[in-house]
Each structure stands twice: as C-alpha cells, then as structure tokens.
Amino acid sequence: MNKLNEFDPAIYLDSEEVVAEYLRLAQRSDDRELLASAQTDVARAQSMAKECQLSRQNTAE
C-alpha cells in the first residue's frame, strides 16, 4: 500500500501576498483553532525561509 505524505501548507506560503491571504481566510472562518494553526504554519514557513537563506549564504562562502 502506498503511504501518503502529510500535507504541509508552510511549503506554499512563499510570498507576503500568499501569507496575507492565508491569514485573512483563516481569520474570516471565526475558528480560533484554525487561525492559531494558520499562524503556526506562517511561523514555520518563515523559519524554513530563513534556514534556506542561511544555507545559501554558507554555500556561497
């Protein structure tokens, strides 16, 4: 049986516009848990971007 990978929305939060829309939609849902989850996704996406940037800097040296 094939194993499905878990969906990670943080991978797709790759611009300020996408992040803003993602948070706007989560906020419009009036679901506090969904909004908290979306904020966690954004924080994780920002952390991933920072790690990638640091990795590129180390590779360039």
Phi and psi in radians as a Rosetta constraint file:
Dihedral C 1 N 2 CA 2 C 2 CIRCULARHARMONIC -1.338 0.35
Dihedral N 2 CA 2 C 2 N 3 CIRCULARHARMONIC 2.423 0.35
Dihedral C 2 N 3 CA 3 C 3 CIRCULARHARMONIC -1.653 0.35
Dihedral N 3 CA 3 C 3 N 4 CIRCULARHARMONIC 2.255 0.35
Dihedral C 3 N 4 CA 4 C 4 CIRCULARHARMONIC -1.533 0.35
Dihedral N 4 CA 4 C 4 N 5 CIRCULARHARMONIC 2.437 0.35
Dihedral C 4 N 5 CA 5 C 5 CIRCULARHARMONIC -1.376 0.35
Dihedral N 5 CA 5 C 5 N 6 CIRCULARHARMONIC 2.548 0.35
Dihedral C 5 N 6 CA 6 C 6 CIRCULARHARMONIC -1.244 0.35
Dihedral N 6 CA 6 C 6 N 7 CIRCULARHARMONIC 2.412 0.35
Dihedral C 6 N 7 CA 7 C 7 CIRCULARHARMONIC -1.279 0.35
Dihedral N 7 CA 7 C 7 N 8 CIRCULARHARMONIC 2.282 0.35
Dihedral C 7 N 8 CA 8 C 8 CIRCULARHARMONIC -2.128 0.35
Dihedral N 8 CA 8 C 8 N 9 CIRCULARHARMONIC 1.779 0.35
Dihedral C 8 N 9 CA 9 C 9 CIRCULARHARMONIC -1.111 0.35
Dihedral N 9 CA 9 C 9 N 10 CIRCULARHARMONIC -0.385 0.35
Dihedral C 9 N 10 CA 10 C 10 CIRCULARHARMONIC -1.033 0.35
Dihedral N 10 CA 10 C 10 N 11 CIRCULARHARMONIC -0.505 0.35
Dihedral C 10 N 11 CA 11 C 11 CIRCULARHARMONIC -1.098 0.35
Dihedral N 11 CA 11 C 11 N 12 CIRCULARHARMONIC -0.540 0.35
Dihedral C 11 N 12 CA 12 C 12 CIRCULARHARMONIC -1.660 0.35
Dihedral N 12 CA 12 C 12 N 13 CIRCULARHARMONIC -0.060 0.35
Dihedral C 12 N 13 CA 13 C 13 CIRCULARHARMONIC -1.561 0.35
Dihedral N 13 CA 13 C 13 N 14 CIRCULARHARMONIC 1.281 0.35
Dihedral C 13 N 14 CA 14 C 14 CIRCULARHARMONIC -1.915 0.35
Dihedral N 14 CA 14 C 14 N 15 CIRCULARHARMONIC 0.192 0.35
Dihedral C 14 N 15 CA 15 C 15 CIRCULARHARMONIC -2.669 0.35
Dihedral N 15 CA 15 C 15 N 16 CIRCULARHARMONIC 2.787 0.35
Dihedral C 15 N 16 CA 16 C 16 CIRCULARHARMONIC -1.083 0.35
Dihedral N 16 CA 16 C 16 N 17 CIRCULARHARMONIC -0.619 0.35
Dihedral C 16 N 17 CA 17 C 17 CIRCULARHARMONIC -1.158 0.35
Dihedral N 17 CA 17 C 17 N 18 CIRCULARHARMONIC -0.745 0.35
Dihedral C 17 N 18 CA 18 C 18 CIRCULARHARMONIC -1.146 0.35
Dihedral N 18 CA 18 C 18 N 19 CIRCULARHARMONIC -0.749 0.35
Dihedral C 18 N 19 CA 19 C 19 CIRCULARHARMONIC -1.075 0.35
Dihedral N 19 CA 19 C 19 N 20 CIRCULARHARMONIC -0.793 0.35
Dihedral C 19 N 20 CA 20 C 20 CIRCULARHARMONIC -1.065 0.35
Dihedral N 20 CA 20 C 20 N 21 CIRCULARHARMONIC -0.764 0.35
Dihedral C 20 N 21 CA 21 C 21 CIRCULARHARMONIC -1.176 0.35
Dihedral N 21 CA 21 C 21 N 22 CIRCULARHARMONIC -0.708 0.35
Dihedral C 21 N 22 CA 22 C 22 CIRCULARHARMONIC -1.039 0.35
Dihedral N 22 CA 22 C 22 N 23 CIRCULARHARMONIC -0.829 0.35
Dihedral C 22 N 23 CA 23 C 23 CIRCULARHARMONIC -1.203 0.35
Dihedral N 23 CA 23 C 23 N 24 CIRCULARHARMONIC -0.639 0.35
Dihedral C 23 N 24 CA 24 C 24 CIRCULARHARMONIC -1.082 0.35
Dihedral N 24 CA 24 C 24 N 25 CIRCULARHARMONIC -0.782 0.35
Dihedral C 24 N 25 CA 25 C 25 CIRCULARHARMONIC -1.166 0.35
Dihedral N 25 CA 25 C 25 N 26 CIRCULARHARMONIC -0.677 0.35
Dihedral C 25 N 26 CA 26 C 26 CIRCULARHARMONIC -1.122 0.35
Dihedral N 26 CA 26 C 26 N 27 CIRCULARHARMONIC -0.708 0.35
Dihedral C 26 N 27 CA 27 C 27 CIRCULARHARMONIC -1.173 0.35
Dihedral N 27 CA 27 C 27 N 28 CIRCULARHARMONIC -0.674 0.35
Dihedral C 27 N 28 CA 28 C 28 CIRCULARHARMONIC -1.135 0.35
Dihedral N 28 CA 28 C 28 N 29 CIRCULARHARMONIC -0.374 0.35
Dihedral C 28 N 29 CA 29 C 29 CIRCULARHARMONIC -1.233 0.35
Dihedral N 29 CA 29 C 29 N 30 CIRCULARHARMONIC -0.284 0.35
Dihedral C 29 N 30 CA 30 C 30 CIRCULARHARMONIC 1.017 0.35
Dihedral N 30 CA 30 C 30 N 31 CIRCULARHARMONIC 0.458 0.35
Dihedral C 30 N 31 CA 31 C 31 CIRCULARHARMONIC -1.940 0.35
Dihedral N 31 CA 31 C 31 N 32 CIRCULARHARMONIC 1.879 0.35
Dihedral C 31 N 32 CA 32 C 32 CIRCULARHARMONIC -1.065 0.35
Dihedral N 32 CA 32 C 32 N 33 CIRCULARHARMONIC -0.663 0.35
Dihedral C 32 N 33 CA 33 C 33 CIRCULARHARMONIC -1.161 0.35
Dihedral N 33 CA 33 C 33 N 34 CIRCULARHARMONIC -0.691 0.35
Dihedral C 33 N 34 CA 34 C 34 CIRCULARHARMONIC -1.135 0.35
Dihedral N 34 CA 34 C 34 N 35 CIRCULARHARMONIC -0.751 0.35
Dihedral C 34 N 35 CA 35 C 35 CIRCULARHARMONIC -1.107 0.35
Dihedral N 35 CA 35 C 35 N 36 CIRCULARHARMONIC -0.761 0.35
Dihedral C 35 N 36 CA 36 C 36 CIRCULARHARMONIC -1.092 0.35
Dihedral N 36 CA 36 C 36 N 37 CIRCULARHARMONIC -0.701 0.35
Dihedral C 36 N 37 CA 37 C 37 CIRCULARHARMONIC -1.128 0.35
Dihedral N 37 CA 37 C 37 N 38 CIRCULARHARMONIC -0.723 0.35
Dihedral C 37 N 38 CA 38 C 38 CIRCULARHARMONIC -1.130 0.35
Dihedral N 38 CA 38 C 38 N 39 CIRCULARHARMONIC -0.699 0.35
Dihedral C 38 N 39 CA 39 C 39 CIRCULARHARMONIC -1.130 0.35
Dihedral N 39 CA 39 C 39 N 40 CIRCULARHARMONIC -0.668 0.35
Dihedral C 39 N 40 CA 40 C 40 CIRCULARHARMONIC -1.128 0.35
Dihedral N 40 CA 40 C 40 N 41 CIRCULARHARMONIC -0.721 0.35
Dihedral C 40 N 41 CA 41 C 41 CIRCULARHARMONIC -1.054 0.35
Dihedral N 41 CA 41 C 41 N 42 CIRCULARHARMONIC -0.753 0.35
Dihedral C 41 N 42 CA 42 C 42 CIRCULARHARMONIC -1.128 0.35
Dihedral N 42 CA 42 C 42 N 43 CIRCULARHARMONIC -0.777 0.35
Dihedral C 42 N 43 CA 43 C 43 CIRCULARHARMONIC -1.058 0.35
Dihedral N 43 CA 43 C 43 N 44 CIRCULARHARMONIC -0.728 0.35
Dihedral C 43 N 44 CA 44 C 44 CIRCULARHARMONIC -1.152 0.35
Dihedral N 44 CA 44 C 44 N 45 CIRCULARHARMONIC -0.705 0.35
Dihedral C 44 N 45 CA 45 C 45 CIRCULARHARMONIC -1.101 0.35
Dihedral N 45 CA 45 C 45 N 46 CIRCULARHARMONIC -0.725 0.35
Dihedral C 45 N 46 CA 46 C 46 CIRCULARHARMONIC -1.151 0.35
Dihedral N 46 CA 46 C 46 N 47 CIRCULARHARMONIC -0.690 0.35
Dihedral C 46 N 47 CA 47 C 47 CIRCULARHARMONIC -1.123 0.35
Dihedral N 47 CA 47 C 47 N 48 CIRCULARHARMONIC -0.736 0.35
Dihedral C 47 N 48 CA 48 C 48 CIRCULARHARMONIC -1.102 0.35
Dihedral N 48 CA 48 C 48 N 49 CIRCULARHARMONIC -0.703 0.35
Dihedral C 48 N 49 CA 49 C 49 CIRCULARHARMONIC -1.145 0.35
Dihedral N 49 CA 49 C 49 N 50 CIRCULARHARMONIC -0.705 0.35
Dihedral C 49 N 50 CA 50 C 50 CIRCULARHARMONIC -1.143 0.35
Dihedral N 50 CA 50 C 50 N 51 CIRCULARHARMONIC -0.753 0.35
Dihedral C 50 N 51 CA 51 C 51 CIRCULARHARMONIC -1.062 0.35
Dihedral N 51 CA 51 C 51 N 52 CIRCULARHARMONIC -0.722 0.35
Dihedral C 51 N 52 CA 52 C 52 CIRCULARHARMONIC -1.114 0.35
Dihedral N 52 CA 52 C 52 N 53 CIRCULARHARMONIC -0.737 0.35
Dihedral C 52 N 53 CA 53 C 53 CIRCULARHARMONIC -1.125 0.35
Dihedral N 53 CA 53 C 53 N 54 CIRCULARHARMONIC -0.751 0.35
Dihedral C 53 N 54 CA 54 C 54 CIRCULARHARMONIC -1.125 0.35
Dihedral N 54 CA 54 C 54 N 55 CIRCULARHARMONIC -0.675 0.35
Dihedral C 54 N 55 CA 55 C 55 CIRCULARHARMONIC -1.099 0.35
Dihedral N 55 CA 55 C 55 N 56 CIRCULARHARMONIC -0.735 0.35
Dihedral C 55 N 56 CA 56 C 56 CIRCULARHARMONIC -1.120 0.35
Dihedral N 56 CA 56 C 56 N 57 CIRCULARHARMONIC -0.692 0.35
Dihedral C 56 N 57 CA 57 C 57 CIRCULARHARMONIC -1.128 0.35
Dihedral N 57 CA 57 C 57 N 58 CIRCULARHARMONIC -0.739 0.35
Dihedral C 57 N 58 CA 58 C 58 CIRCULARHARMONIC -1.157 0.35
Dihedral N 58 CA 58 C 58 N 59 CIRCULARHARMONIC -0.621 0.35
Dihedral C 58 N 59 CA 59 C 59 CIRCULARHARMONIC -1.210 0.35
Dihedral N 59 CA 59 C 59 N 60 CIRCULARHARMONIC -0.609 0.35
Dihedral C 59 N 60 CA 60 C 60 CIRCULARHARMONIC -1.295 0.35
Dihedral N 60 CA 60 C 60 N 61 CIRCULARHARMONIC -0.356 0.35
